[in-house]
Amino acid sequence: MAGTSDLDVAYIARLARINLTEDEAKIFQKQLDDVLKYVEKLRQVDVTGIDAAAHALPVFNVFRDDAARDWFTAEQALSNAPRQANSLFVVPKVVE
């Protein structure tokens, strides 16, 4: 596991172009160190015999079966379009 000196919050903030004050960097560094210490604690737990994807509750798919059915034709879909061209909807430009 990475130690305190391996992950420098101030350096990473500079790479990400995030302006942190010295106090903010110290706070985030301590929080990161605490998270890494906790992860190290979790690594010490014996998980032999436990499935990698075990869940406390049963997991099931809630989606309906996908079935083919009749749908609109292109002409029907475009029948009420205020503007259309080449069987496509024409919409106002939203990006400058």
Secondary structure, 3 states (H helix, E strand, C coil): CCCHHHCCHHHHHHHCCCCCCHHHHHHHHHHHHHHHHHHHHHHCCCCCCCCCCCCCCCCCCCCCCCCCCCCCCHHHHHCCCCCEECCEECCCCCCC
